[in-house]
Amino acid sequence: PSAGPSAAPPFSGPVGYTTPPPPVTTSTSGGFPKWIIAVALVAVAAIGIGVAVVISDGDDTTTDAPRDSSLTTVTAPSSTTPATGDQPSTSDTTAGTTAGTGDPAPTTVVTAPPNANEVAGAPAGQRGTIGSPVPAGEIADIGAGWRLQVLDTIGDATALIAAENQFNDPPPPGSQFTLVRVALGYFGKDEPVSAFQPTISAVGTDHTELDNYCGVIPEEMPIFRDVFAGGVLVGNLCFITTAADVPVLKLYGVGDYFDGGGEVFLATGPTSAPPMAPLLGPRPDGAALDERTNATSLGTSAVVGEGWSIAVTGPARDITPAVLAENSFNEPPPDGYVFVGVDVTYSFAGGGSGSTFDVTAKAVGDGNVELDGNACGVVPGGLDPFADVFDGGTISGVLCFVVPAGQSITLYATASYDLAPVYFATA
């Protein structure tokens, strides 16, 4: 039986804008394999999101998590269109919101008292137990600055996932695929961090872990995006369940296993609640405030590590028409979004040679979530991402990002995992 609507969720990505979001690049899995979690724990690389579901009938109590901010009220965005990649979405465009409880959607988010490790304005969150999980639609504090919220559940999404990709395998006999739509927000002061950092595990009716590999799923949570303080992502998680699991399905998450906060449990099910509201713009108490607001100016070269330097050589500009004319297979950006091009020059002075593949360049906007830099298609004059550059050499080209129309962006880049990113103004 289905515990939610039968329609596929409309998008995945960040929350809080009045324009729709860009599409998230489809990944090849609907969950997070165990080997990835193991590698993440060993590497301690700020990459780690797993997913967990628990079935239990205990009667532990739900308690409030340590709170952070200032007992003020933050008005949630009024947008009714979802965003992807760098903007959060609102509930009436997410799957299942029309099959919610019928209660009016909340318009405010209560914040909690100041917390030294979180930015002001972070939403208050609860810490649920197995027997008394955080109710679906309400916000859980899973630790390390992370908030998790269940938005909807599709109990039997097997047909949806089969239709998503012809190479998806069916679930084992007697099983089904279950989609749980969630909002994941980050309100810690350290930034940026990867949305793969939180860990969410899964168990079933017999208290053993539920498999979370479903193949290619619709609107999968974009877990490989960077998130800055105040950013919120929305997307789907998938589990292999039985019909008996669905009515009592629970998620549990840990923001950071090394933080020592323990698991926090959340009930699943359809809700009419909107995603938690993001905090827009660089946060005054975020670690990257100075770098984002005092970024390297246009035309100025800055060292990004391993012998590489970068300069943004011209202001960011709308290159949507040029991209669409470049290749007939290029798809247009979502409504309300544009393809933004940034002219850059990479210089190498590390001796021998280096590859541009070793340089990671990203962009962030007011949504405090990494903008999608892989969805433009074939870009005219695009920077060659695999070029060899020898000592003393330079290479120039265009980087392209999917950006809400009218929004300014900041580029950030590094050529070494040991170095913090360097920020570049694009205007």
N, C-alpha and C positions, 0 to 999 in steps of 0.2 A: 504494500500500500504506500501511497505517497503522502508525505507529511507536509507537503507544500504545493505550490502551483506547478503546472506542467510546462510552463513556458521557460525558455532559456533566459538566464540573466542577461541584461543588455550590455554590460561593460565591466571592465575592471580597471582600477587605477586610483588616482588620488581624489580627494573630496573637497568641495567648497567653492566652486566657481559658478558663475551664471552662464557659462558656455559649456557645451558638451566636450568630453575628453577624447584624446587621441587613442586609437586602438593599441592594445598591448600586443607585442610580438608573441605569437603562439609558441609555446614551449612543447617539448616532446613528452612531458609527463604531467599527470594530474595530481601528484603528491610529491613527497620528498623521501626518496629511498634511504634505507638505513645506512648505506655506505656514505651518503652525503653527510648525514648527521654525525657519523663517526669521524669523518675527516674534519668537519667543522669544529668538533670538540677538541681534537688534537691540535689543529692549527690555531685555534683561538683567533679566527680571522674575522670576526664580526659578521660571520655568515652562518645563519642557522635557524631555519624555521622548519619545524616538523609539524605534525598534526596529531591530535589525540582525541579519542572518543571513549567515554566510559559509560557503562551501564551499571546502575546501582540503585538500591532503594533505601540507603541509610538515611539518617536524619540529623546529620551534623548541621551546624548553623552557618549562615553566611555573614561574614564580617566585613566592615569597611577596611580598605587598605590604607596604609599611611598616606596622607593627603598632602597635596602640594600647592600651590597657588594661594588665592586670597579670599575665599568665601564670597566672591563676586559672581555675577551671572554673565555668561558669554552667550550672546544671541547667535543661534545657528544660522548658517547661510540660507538665504531664501530661495536659492536656485532649485529648480526642479529637474534639471538635466544633469546626468552623470558625467564625471570626468575620468579620463584614463591617463595614467602615466604621471601627470603633474598636478591634477586637480581631483578633489574628492567628488563623489557622486551623491545625489540625494535619494531618499528612499523610494519616491514614487516612480523612479526609473529603474530601480533594481528589481531583479526577479523576485516574485513572491510578495511584494509589498501590497499588491492588490488582494492578496489572500490572507491578509493579516487579521488581527483581532477586531479591527473596526474602531479601536480607540483612536482618538485624535493624536497625530504625531506631535511629540514635544517640540517646542520652539526655542527652548533655552537649555543650556548645559551648566550645571552647578559645578563650580571649581572648589578646590580644597585648600586648606591652610598651606603656607609656604613650605617647600621641601628643598633642602639644600642641593639636591641632585636633579631637580626638575625645574623647568622654566615656569614663570608665573603664567597663570591662565590655563594650566593643564586641567583637563576634566577630572573630577573625582572618580575613583574606581573602587569596585568592591572586590573582595577576595572570597570566592565561593569554595565550598568543600564538595566532596563526592555526593554526600547526602543532601546538601543544600547549596546547589550551584547558583551562580549569578543568573538571574532570569534572562531568557532570550530578549534581546533588544536593549538590555542595560549594559553599562560599560564595566568591564573588569580591569583591575590593575594587576598585570601579570609580572610586574617588577622591572627594574632597570630602565624606567621611563616609558615602558610600553603599555598601551591600552588595547584591549581586544573586545570586540562586540559582535555578537551573532545577529545577523540581519534577517536571515531567511533559511529555510531548509527545503530541499526537494528530496523526499524520502526515496523515491525510485526514479533516478535520473538516467537509467540504463539506455533508454531510447535516445535521449538527448546526446549522450556521449557517443553512442554508435553513429549518430548523424554528424557529429563534429569532425570525425576523421575516419576515412574508410579503412585505415590500417589498425584502428583500435580493436583490441581483443575483447570479447564479452567477459563478464564476470564469471567466476566458477559456478557450476550448477548449484542451485539453491541460494545464490547470492544475488546482490544487486549493487549498483553504484548509487551512492547518496552524495548529493552536493550540499555543502553548507556555505552560505554566503556570509562573509565577515568583513568588518572594518578593522584595520590595524593602524593604530596611531602611535607616533613617537613624540615624547615630550621631555626627554632627557636633555641635559645641557651639552654633552659631548656630541659633536656633529662634524661631518655626516656619518651615519652608520648605515649598515646594510639591513634591508627588510628581511634578510635571511638570518638575522641574529637570534630572534626569538625561537624557542623550541616548543612545538606542540606535538604530543605523542598520542597514541590511540590504543584503547582496549575495548573489548566487546562484552557480551553478556557473561562470558566465562572469565572475565578479567584478564584476557590476553590481548596483545596489541592487534588492532585492526589494520589490515593492509591499506595503504593510502596510494597505491599506484593504480591509476585508472586509465592511463594513456593521455591523449590530448583532450583536455576538457574545455568547455566554453567559459570564457571570461575568467581564466585562472588568475589567482592572486599573483601580482607581479613581484615576486619575492627577491628578484635580483636588482631591484632599484635601490639607490641611495635615498635616505630620508634625513632631512634636517629637522631640528626642533620645531614641532608644530605640524609636521606633515602627516597626512592620513591617506592610506591606500585602501581600496575596496576591491574584493575579488572572491572567487570561489575556491573552496577546498573540496577534495573528493575522498571518499572512503568506500571500501567494499564492506557491505553490511548484509544482514539478513532482515526479513520483515519484522522479526521480533526485536531487533536492535533499535529500529527507528523511533518508536514512541518514547524511549527512554535514553536516547542518544545524548551524550555529553562530550564537550570538548574540554581539554585542559591545556594550559600553556604556562611556559616559564620564559620570562623576558631574557634571562641570562642564567645558565646553570651555575656559573661561578659566582653569582650574586647571592646565592644561599636563600632565596625567598621562598622556594618550594612551589609546587604546582597550584594553579588556580583553576577551578572548574566552572564551566558555563553550560547551561541548558541550551538545547537547540529547539528549533521550531519556527513557524512563520511568525513574523512580527510586522507592525506598521511603523516601527521606529526608524527615523532617518539615521544615516551614519553619523558618528561623532563629528563635531565641527572641528576643522583644522584651525590653526593659528596662522594667519597670513603674514608674509614678509619676514625678513630676518628678525629673530627674537632678540630683544635687548640683553637678555642674560644667556644667550646661546654662545657656545665656544667659538663659532665662526663669524660672529657679528662684525668684528673689526676687518677681517679678511674680505667679507662680502661687501661691506660698505666702503672699503678703501682698496678696491681691487686695482691691480696693475693697469695703468691707463693705456688707451689705444696707441699702437705704434711702439710701445715699450716692450723690450724682450726681458723675460724672466727665466731663471734656471728652474727646471722642474725635476732634475735628478738624472744620474747616469750619463752625464755629458750632454743632455738635451736642454734646449731653451725654446720657448714659444713666445711669439708676439701675435696679438690680434691686430691685423693691419687695416681693418675697416669696420665701420659700424655694422651691427647686425641688421639684416634687411629681409623683407618678404620675398622669397624666391619661388613661391608657389607656381606661378605661370611657367617659369623656366623649367621647373622640375617636371610638370605635367607634359610640357612640350618635348622633354628630353627623351622620353621612352614611352611607347604606347601602353606598356604594362604597368607604368607607375599609377598608383591609385591616389585620388585626391585626399587631402586631410579631412577629418570629420568637420561637420558644420561648426563654425565658431573658432576653428583652428587654422593655422597657416604653417607652411614650411619656412623656417627662418634659417638663412645662411649666415655663417660667420667666416670671414676670410682670415686665414692664419698662415704663419710661416714657422716651420720647425727648423732649428739649426742643431747640428751635431758637432761636438768638440770633445768626444770621449776617447779618441784614439781608435785606430782600426775602423770598424763600421758598426752601425746600429740600425735597427729596423724601426720604422714608424709604428709597427705593431706593439712595441714596448712602451709607447706613450698612450696613456689613457686620458682622454679629454671628454668631459661631460658638461652639462649645463643645468642650472637650477633657476626657477622663477619664484614668484610670490607664493606659490603653493607649497614650497619647502619640500618638494619631492623631485628627484632627478627627472629631467625631461627625456622623452624617448628620442634617442639619436640613431635609431636603426630602422625607422619606419618611413623614410623619405623615398626609398627606392633608388633609382639611378640618378645621381646628382650631377648637374653640369659643372665641370671644373672641380669635382669632389677630390679631396685629399686622398692620395693612394695610401691605404692603411697597411700595406705590406712592403713598402719601398725600402730598399737598403740605401742608407746615406752614409758616406764616408767622412772621416775626420775633416772638419772645415766646410762640409757641404750643407746646403739648405734645400728645403722642399716647401712649396706653397700649394694651397688648395682651399676648398670650401668644406666646412663642417655643417651639417644640416640637422635641425631639431624640429620636432612637432610642438608648437607653442600656441597657447591661447591668443587669439588676435588682440593686438594692442598691448601685450604684456612684455616687459623688458626682461632680459635674462643676463645671467652672469656665467661665464665659462670657468670651469675649474679643472686642473690637469695635474698629473704626476707621472713620472717615469720610474718610480721606485715605491714599492710597498712600505718601505721604511720611512718615507717622507710624507708629511702632510701635503695635501693638494695646494697648488698655487692658484689664486683667483685672478680672473682677467675681466675687466670691464668690456662691454660690447657696444657702448654708446659714448 
